[in-house]
Amino acid sequence: MAVDSYFRHHQYSSISFSPFFVMSPITMEELHQFHKRDRELFSCLVIKLARDPAQSLLVMALWLWLENTGFPNVISKLASLSETLVNALANEAETCLKWLDLENARIPIGGGLPLTSTIIHGDISLQLFSQKRFTAIASIKSILNKICARIFTDILQNILCSTSTSLPSTYRPLIVPGFPHPLFGSFIIPPINFEELDLSDPRIWENKGPCDDVTDDDKTMFLTFSRGFPVTEEEVRYLFTNTFGDCIKVLNMGGCADTSDQVLFATMVLKNVKTVDQILNGKHIAKFRVNGKHIWTRKYERRD
């Protein structure tokens, strides 16, 4: 597939999830050329500004997610700015990343992102990251490993890999200090010979958004019920389907407590992580009522 054809299928954004038919493999040179702006901005962060590589990857993933969330051409706008402004914007992006790890935090007066909202000409504040917390986390995880791991590898190799090793850099596993991240998980690039990387593999270019291929854990809710007010599976399904549409993938009603026949909890896997944010609406715990009985919901957290 020629690079000009690649561009025609991806002209609306610096990152795209649109489907297309691959006629021949895309070379790494073509891939890098298409993501030229992204790579220039990332190089500015880690080389010119000497920012932490792990944090810079997360900043880039966040900016790329914003492009997919209604703020077009974020990367192009930022790439045209001075290094001083890029550094200041990266600081605001890191504030957003930290905000995703907070619960019930108060939004600063003015929204907390004055420079970002000015530069991208959009109504954006930390409220967005409270309202779309779990969608953002899942999307950033996906973009890190589906996009950043492919387009920034050589830049990371140049700044992280030791020159003393005898193995060629394209065959060495690349581990970025700072990962696994406590919130965003792992980012490890496997050893790859780029000459053998088949970018015509259709699995790479599936018609998916950045949060469409998340794990079930990312979109699972934990429900609790009041003792003495038994809730049935039918009532749970009715409540959430009636409120949020056809959103339930799997519903598991929990075991009984002691000798009681009443189920006191359940886990509910949703079809889309966006519904997690709709249910919680920026809160840690959301309270619902069905047939006079209360249901408390929160994000499920696996405990190994």
Stockholm file with secondary structure:
# STOCKHOLM 1.0

chainA/1-304         MAVDSYFRHHQYSSISFSPFFVMSPITMEELHQFHKRDRELFSCLVIKLARDPAQSLLVMALWLWLENTGFPNVISKLASLSETLVNALANEAETCLKWLDLENARIPIGGGLPLTSTIIHGDISLQLFSQKRFTAIASIKSILNKICARIFTDILQNILCSTSTSLPSTYRPLIVPGFPHPLFGSFIIPPINFEELDLSDPRIWENKGPCDDVTDDDKTMFLTFSRGFPVTEEEVRYLFTNTFGDCIKVLNMGGCADTSDQVLFATMVLKNVKTVDQILNGKHIAKFRVNGKHIWTRKYERRD
#=GR chainA/1-304 SS CCHHHHHHTTTTCSSCCCCCCCCSCCCHHHHHHHTHHHHHHHHIIIIISCCCHHHHHHHHHHHHHHHTTTCTTHHHHHHTSCHHHHHHHHHHHHHHHHHTTCSSCCCCTTCSCHHHHHHTTSCCCHHHHHHTHHHHHHHHHHHIIIIIHHHSHHHHHHHHSCTTCSSCGGGSCEECTTCSBTTTBCCEECCCCGGGCCTTCGGGGCSCCTTTTCCGGGGEEEEEECTTSCCCHHHHHHHHHHHHSSCEEEEEECCBCTTCCCBCEEEEEESCHHHHHHHHTTCSEEEEEETTEEEEEEECCCCC
#=GC SS_cons         CCHHHHHHTTTTCSSCCCCCCCCSCCCHHHHHHHTHHHHHHHHIIIIISCCCHHHHHHHHHHHHHHHTTTCTTHHHHHHTSCHHHHHHHHHHHHHHHHHTTCSSCCCCTTCSCHHHHHHTTSCCCHHHHHHTHHHHHHHHHHHIIIIIHHHSHHHHHHHHSCTTCSSCGGGSCEECTTCSBTTTBCCEECCCCGGGCCTTCGGGGCSCCTTTTCCGGGGEEEEEECTTSCCCHHHHHHHHHHHHSSCEEEEEECCBCTTCCCBCEEEEEESCHHHHHHHHTTCSEEEEEETTEEEEEEECCCCC
//
